[in-house]
Structures are given as C-alpha cells and as structure tokens.
Amino acid sequence: MSSVLRRLLGGVQVPKAKYVRGATRSTIYEGMNPDYRWFRQDELVRRCVVTNAYYSTMHGFETMVDAEDKGKQGFVKKRVDAVNKAVNLDLALFTAQVKRSIYGSAGFEVVTDGEGLPLRLLSLDSARLKPDLDEDWRLTGYTYRGRKGFYAPEEVLYFTNLGLEADHLGLSDLEPLRSVCMARHEVLRENFPEIARTLWAPYVILKADTSGLPLDEAEKTVEQLAEVARAGKSIAINESVEAQMVHLTPDIKGLNELLGKLEEAIIGALGTPRFLLGRPIVNRATAYAELEAYVEGVVSSVQRYLGREVERQWYDRITGVVTGGSEVRVKHIWNPVRATDVNMLADTVAKLWGSHGMGPLGGHLGKAWELMGWDREELEDA
C-alpha cells in the first residue's frame, strides 16, 4: 500500500518487481532454462559470452547533443551524462549484451525519481519477461512472471538479439550449441574422470563363494567387496574369493580430438577470437586477422544495435523530461575498439607473464586477468 501511495503522490519511485530470495542462485540444473544452464555450467561458453560483451560495451562511450542552442546543448548533455552515471549505464549495457546472447532478450525496469528521470535500472528475469502486442503489432506493455500488462511500455528498457520478426522476441546465441555443450560436458565431467580412475586403479572382477552364507549376509559381502575394489584398497575376508584384473586402454587421443572439435564449434558459433580465450594460434598475423574480423563484425554489430536502441528508448526519454518535450537529439558514440589495440595489449601482458610464468607477472595470474579486462571469477574455471 505504501508503494502505491508513493506512486500516486509523487516522489522517488519504488521498484515494481520484488526481490525473491534465492531465485537466481539455484545450483540445481534440472528444469533450469537450458541456455542459461550452459552459460552457468560450461566455462568456455561463459568466457566467450562475457568476452564478447566486454569488448562490445566496456570500452566506454560518449554522448553528443544535437541542438542549435549551445546553452541548451550543454545543459542537456550535463543532465544526460548525470543520469547515465547514476544508473551505471556502462554496466547495464554489458549485462544487456550477456543476457541478449543467453536468452535472446534483456529487459530493465526503469525506476525514476521525483522529476521522472531514471534513477535505477533493475535487471529483470529475461525468461519471464514477454512483450505484449495488440493485433496491429503495437507494443502495449510487458508480461512479467505471468502477470500480463505488469509493465507499461515506458517502464522497461528492452533489447532483443537477432529479432527477425515484429514480435519483439529475439533468438539465443546458445540455443544451437545445446547438444555440443552436453557432449562436452559428458567428455569432461564423465568420461575423463572415469578414464583417470581406470588408469591408476584397473577394473577388478571378483568372484566370491558365498554359498554357505544367508542371503542378506551374502549380499552385504558382495557389496563390501565391490566398494573396496572401487576404492583401490585391500580387504581380508574369511571366504573363497577369486580376483581377475581387467586392464582397459581408453582412446585418450580420440577423446582429446573430439573435445577439440567441440570447443571449436562453441568458439566458432560465438565468434570469439581464440587469442582472447588463451587458445593456441598459428602466428601473430593470424591473431591480428581474427581480431580485426572480430572488431569489424561481432563488436560493431552489437554496438550499432545497442547504440540505436539506447538513443530511441533512453535518450529520447531523458530529453523529453529535461526539455519539456523539445526536439533535442542525443547520439550515443562508442569509444573505438581497434584490433591493433587489443593485439598490443595482449602481447604486452604475455611478455609481462613471460615464458612459463617467469616474468614480472609470474605467480600473479589474477593481475594479468585484470590487465586484459577479464572477469577474475573466471579464474576458477581456467
């Protein structure tokens, strides 16, 4: 009731979406959105998505106000930049790109102050946010967590990924990779651990004579023998037991090749240069060519879309409040990302790391991660 009264009487707006404890922290993958699951569970997928979002958004941006009146131009730019800083628009756009890649869309509730200017951007659950359209394809609002019309169109800053239709729904970059991620998961989390066990503790077939024991004791004896055999330990038992060793020769080379193909499929689908993922490259020229294509392709396309949507949904909203509806255009200008800059930065970090970590950064991998602008939390998966 207090939030409703505050809306009616004016003042700082209270977020409509309420926090549900533990809603985004589940580690139970059963029933989880499949694309979000692989972003959570596959370290290569996560690194590709995060790297793409970082290089597309976190180099920063500038705003340029198009107005004949120089005084109004400076006033509007000052207010726009202040709002961008207040809501941390850099981080919001980074988050938007990550979510666009995972879910196909990303939305933020726009929380306003007493003047109607944005005060916060509250990241919403993309899997539960759906646009509402009328029969003429006009956006009438947003359904959130099953409540149709929960948000009005102007209450949400909304982005899609590869929106091919007029339904305001995008496509996930990870959807085509679900089977690849599952296969990679089985190789890494199931096949390789099993191989490691067979290499140091070969399979043993035990034949125990339990003919003189009651059924329950016989079953218990067999279970005990099997458990000890799995653990690679010895056991002494006052029964007739025969053991036969079975030595397996797993095709480790074949599994490594399969793993490499699966990783190539993920990297290729997401368009991230191998050089930025710590993967081996042929030579410096190849690395430069990959980076140049990456900046001109993946990065530029993301920046072009986000920039236009921010101008349309965000800056037009702010200028409408601060100018009282006057026609003032604000342009979103990304700081340039050049392949040479990225290549030189990576080369410098590599030299500081040195051969086998013997350089000035040796033993401080986290610092190298920071210099490259990568998320240090990824070191847990490195």
C-alpha positions in Angstrom: 0.0 0.0 0.0 2.8 2.4 0.8 4.4 1.9 -2.6 1.0 2.6 -4.3 0.6 5.8 -2.3 4.1 6.9 -3.2 3.3 6.4 -6.9 0.1 8.5 -6.6 1.6 11.3 -4.5 4.9 11.5 -6.5 8.5 11.2 -5.3 11.1 8.5 -5.8 9.6 5.5 -7.5 9.6 2.1 -5.7 10.6 -0.9 -8.0 7.5 -2.9 -9.1 9.5 -6.2 -9.3 10.1 -7.6 -5.9 13.1 -9.4 -4.8 12.7 -13.2 -4.2 15.4 -14.6 -2.0 17.4 -17.4 -3.8 15.5 -17.0 -7.1 18.7 -16.5 -9.1 21.2 -18.6 -7.0 19.9 -22.1 -7.6 22.6 -24.7 -8.5 20.0 -27.3 -9.4 20.2 -27.5 -13.2 17.2 -29.7 -13.6 14.4 -27.6 -15.0 16.6 -24.5 -15.5 16.5 -22.6 -18.7 18.8 -24.7 -20.9 20.7 -21.8 -22.4 21.2 -20.2 -19.0 22.3 -23.6 -17.7 25.1 -23.9 -20.1 26.2 -20.3 -19.5 26.4 -21.3 -15.8 27.9 -24.7 -16.2 30.2 -24.5 -19.3 33.3 -22.4 -18.6 34.1 -21.9 -22.3 30.6 -20.8 -23.2 30.7 -18.3 -20.3 34.1 -16.9 -21.3 33.0 -16.4 -24.9 29.8 -14.7 -24.0 31.5 -12.5 -21.3 34.4 -11.6 -23.6 32.1 -10.6 -26.4 30.0 -8.4 -24.1 33.2 -6.8 -22.6 34.8 -5.8 -25.9 31.4 -4.6 -27.2 30.4 -2.4 -24.3 33.1 -1.8 -21.7 35.4 0.4 -23.7 33.1 3.2 -22.8 31.1 5.8 -24.8 30.4 9.5 -25.2 27.2 11.4 -25.7 26.8 14.2 -28.3 23.8 16.5 -28.2 22.4 17.9 -31.4 20.8 21.3 -30.7 21.0 24.7 -32.2 21.1 26.5 -28.9 24.6 26.0 -27.4 23.3 26.7 -23.9 20.6 24.1 -24.1 23.1 21.7 -25.7 25.4 21.9 -22.7 22.5 21.8 -20.2 21.1 18.6 -21.8 24.4 16.9 -22.1 25.1 17.5 -18.4 21.8 16.1 -17.4 22.1 13.1 -19.7 25.6 12.2 -18.5 24.5 12.6 -14.9 21.6 10.1 -15.4 24.0 7.7 -17.2 26.4 7.8 -14.3 23.6 7.4 -11.7 22.3 4.2 -13.3 25.8 2.9 -14.3 24.7 2.6 -17.9 28.1 1.0 -18.9 27.4 -2.0 -16.6 23.7 -2.1 -17.7 24.7 -2.4 -21.4 27.3 -5.0 -20.5 24.6 -7.0 -18.7 22.2 -6.5 -21.5 24.6 -8.0 -24.0 25.3 -11.0 -21.9 21.5 -11.6 -21.4 20.8 -11.0 -25.1 23.2 -13.7 -26.0 21.8 -16.2 -23.5 18.1 -15.6 -23.7 17.6 -13.6 -26.9 16.4 -10.6 -25.0 17.1 -8.4 -22.0 15.0 -6.0 -20.0 15.4 -3.5 -17.2 12.8 -1.8 -15.1 13.3 1.9 -15.2 13.0 3.3 -11.6 12.5 7.1 -11.7 13.0 9.9 -9.3 10.6 12.7 -8.4 11.2 14.5 -11.7 10.5 11.4 -13.8 14.2 11.0 -14.6 15.7 7.4 -14.4 17.3 6.7 -11.1 18.0 3.0 -11.3 18.0 0.2 -13.9 16.7 -3.0 -12.3 17.7 -6.1 -14.3 14.7 -8.4 -14.9 14.4 -12.1 -15.4 14.6 -12.4 -19.2 13.0 -15.9 -19.2 9.8 -14.4 -17.5 9.6 -11.1 -19.4 7.5 -11.1 -22.5 6.3 -8.2 -24.7 2.5 -7.7 -25.1 1.3 -6.7 -28.6 -2.0 -5.8 -30.0 -3.4 -7.1 -33.3 -1.6 -4.3 -35.1 1.7 -5.3 -33.7 1.9 -2.3 -31.4 3.7 -2.7 -28.0 1.1 -2.3 -25.2 3.2 -3.4 -22.3 5.1 -6.4 -20.8 4.1 -9.6 -19.0 6.3 -10.4 -16.1 6.3 -13.6 -14.1 2.9 -14.5 -15.6 1.2 -11.1 -14.9 0.0 -9.7 -18.2 0.5 -5.9 -18.5 2.6 -5.8 -15.4 4.8 -3.1 -17.0 3.8 -0.2 -19.3 6.0 0.2 -22.4 7.9 3.2 -21.0 8.7 1.4 -17.7 11.1 -1.1 -19.4 14.3 -0.6 -21.3 14.2 -3.6 -23.6 16.7 -5.2 -26.0 16.5 -8.2 -28.3 19.1 -10.4 -30.0 18.6 -11.1 -33.7 15.0 -10.1 -33.7 13.9 -11.3 -37.1 10.2 -10.9 -36.6 8.0 -8.0 -35.4 7.1 -9.9 -32.2 9.8 -8.2 -30.1 11.3 -11.6 -29.4 14.9 -12.5 -30.1 17.0 -15.6 -30.5 19.5 -17.1 -28.1 23.1 -17.5 -29.4 23.4 -20.6 -27.2 20.4 -22.5 -28.5 22.3 -24.1 -31.4 25.0 -25.2 -29.0 22.9 -27.2 -26.5 23.9 -30.6 -27.9 27.5 -29.5 -28.2 27.6 -28.4 -24.6 26.0 -31.6 -23.5 28.6 -33.7 -25.4 31.4 -31.6 -24.0 30.0 -31.9 -20.5 29.9 -35.7 -20.8 33.5 -35.8 -22.1 34.9 -33.5 -19.4 32.8 -34.4 -16.4 32.1 -38.1 -17.0 34.5 -39.7 -19.5 37.8 -38.1 -18.4 37.2 -38.8 -14.6 36.3 -42.4 -15.4 39.5 -42.7 -17.5 41.6 -41.3 -14.7 40.2 -43.9 -12.3 40.9 -46.8 -14.7 44.5 -45.6 -15.3 45.5 -45.8 -11.6 43.0 -48.5 -10.4 42.2 -51.0 -13.1 38.9 -52.8 -13.0 38.7 -56.0 -10.9 36.3 -58.8 -11.4 35.7 -60.5 -8.0 34.1 -63.9 -7.7 33.1 -64.8 -4.1 31.8 -68.1 -2.9 29.0 -67.2 -0.5 27.1 -70.5 -0.7 27.4 -71.0 3.0 26.1 -67.6 4.0 22.5 -66.4 4.5 21.1 -64.3 1.6 21.4 -60.9 3.4 25.0 -61.6 4.6 25.9 -62.8 1.1 24.6 -59.6 -0.5 26.4 -57.5 2.1 29.7 -59.3 1.5 29.4 -58.8 -2.3 28.6 -55.1 -1.8 31.6 -54.7 0.5 34.0 -56.3 -2.0 32.7 -54.1 -4.8 33.1 -51.0 -2.7 36.7 -51.8 -1.7 37.6 -52.7 -5.3 36.3 -49.3 -6.5 38.4 -47.6 -3.9 41.6 -49.4 -4.9 42.1 -50.8 -1.4 42.8 -54.2 0.0 40.5 -56.4 2.1 40.8 -59.5 4.1 37.8 -61.9 4.2 37.4 -65.4 5.5 35.7 -66.6 2.3 36.8 -68.0 -1.1 37.3 -65.1 -3.4 38.8 -65.0 -6.9 40.0 -61.8 -8.5 40.6 -61.1 -12.2 42.3 -57.9 -13.3 40.9 -56.1 -16.4 43.2 -53.5 -18.0 41.5 -51.1 -20.2 43.2 -48.9 -22.9 40.9 -45.9 -23.4 41.3 -43.9 -26.6 42.5 -40.7 -24.9 43.9 -39.2 -28.1 40.5 -39.7 -29.8 38.7 -38.1 -26.9 41.1 -35.1 -26.9 40.4 -34.7 -30.6 36.7 -34.9 -30.0 37.0 -32.3 -27.2 38.9 -30.0 -29.5 36.2 -30.2 -32.2 33.5 -29.4 -29.6 35.4 -26.4 -28.4 36.0 -25.2 -32.0 32.2 -25.5 -32.5 31.5 -23.3 -29.5 34.2 -20.7 -30.3 33.2 -20.6 -33.9 29.4 -20.2 -33.2 30.0 -17.3 -30.7 32.7 -15.7 -32.9 35.2 -15.0 -30.1 38.9 -14.9 -31.2 40.9 -17.9 -29.9 43.6 -15.5 -28.9 41.4 -13.8 -26.3 40.4 -17.2 -24.8 44.0 -18.4 -24.2 43.7 -20.9 -27.1 46.8 -21.5 -29.3 47.0 -19.7 -32.6 49.1 -20.2 -35.7 51.0 -16.9 -35.7 50.8 -13.2 -35.0 49.3 -12.5 -38.4 46.5 -15.0 -37.8 45.8 -13.5 -34.4 45.6 -10.0 -35.9 43.3 -11.2 -38.7 40.9 -12.8 -36.2 40.8 -9.7 -34.1 40.2 -7.4 -37.0 37.3 -9.5 -38.2 36.0 -9.7 -34.7 36.0 -5.9 -34.1 34.5 -5.2 -37.5 31.9 -8.0 -37.3 30.8 -9.1 -33.8 31.7 -6.0 -31.9 30.5 -3.5 -34.4 27.1 -5.2 -34.9 26.5 -5.3 -31.2 27.4 -1.6 -30.7 25.3 -0.5 -33.7 22.2 -2.2 -32.3 22.7 -1.2 -28.7 23.5 2.4 -29.6 20.4 2.9 -31.7 18.1 1.4 -29.1 19.7 3.5 -26.3 19.1 6.6 -28.4 15.5 5.7 -29.1 14.4 4.3 -25.7 16.7 6.1 -23.3 18.0 9.4 -24.5 14.7 10.5 -26.1 13.0 9.7 -22.7 15.5 11.8 -20.7 15.5 14.8 -23.1 11.7 14.8 -23.1 11.8 15.3 -19.3 14.6 17.9 -19.1 13.5 20.0 -22.0 9.7 19.7 -21.6 9.3 17.8 -24.9 11.6 19.9 -27.1 13.2 18.3 -30.1 16.7 17.6 -29.0 18.7 14.6 -30.3 21.3 12.8 -28.3 23.7 10.5 -30.0 25.5 7.5 -28.4 29.1 7.3 -29.6 31.1 4.3 -28.6 34.8 4.7 -27.9 36.7 2.9 -30.8 37.8 -0.7 -30.3 40.7 -1.4 -32.7 42.3 -4.7 -33.4 45.7 -3.3 -33.1 45.0 -2.0 -29.5 43.7 -5.4 -28.4 46.6 -7.2 -30.0 49.2 -4.9 -28.5 47.6 -5.2 -25.1 47.6 -9.0 -25.2 51.1 -9.1 -26.5 52.3 -6.8 -23.6 50.5 -8.9 -21.0 52.1 -12.1 -22.5 55.6 -10.5 -22.2 55.0 -9.5 -18.6 53.8 -13.0 -17.9 57.0 -14.4 -19.5 57.9 -17.9 -20.5 56.2 -20.4 -18.2 55.2 -17.6 -15.9 58.8 -16.5 -15.2 58.2 -12.8 -16.0 57.2 -9.9 -13.6 53.6 -11.2 -13.5 54.7 -14.7 -12.8 52.6 -16.1 -9.9 50.1 -13.3 -10.3 47.7 -14.6 -12.9 44.9 -12.5 -11.4 46.8 -9.3 -12.3 47.2 -10.5 -15.9 43.5 -11.2 -16.0 42.8 -7.6 -14.8 45.1 -6.1 -17.3 43.2 -7.8 -20.1 39.9 -6.7 -18.6 38.6 -10.2 -18.0 36.4 -11.2 -15.0 38.6 -12.6 -12.3 35.9 -15.0 -11.2 36.6 -16.9 -14.4 40.0 -17.9 -13.0 38.1 -20.6 -11.0 37.3 -22.3 -14.3 40.7 -21.6 -16.0 
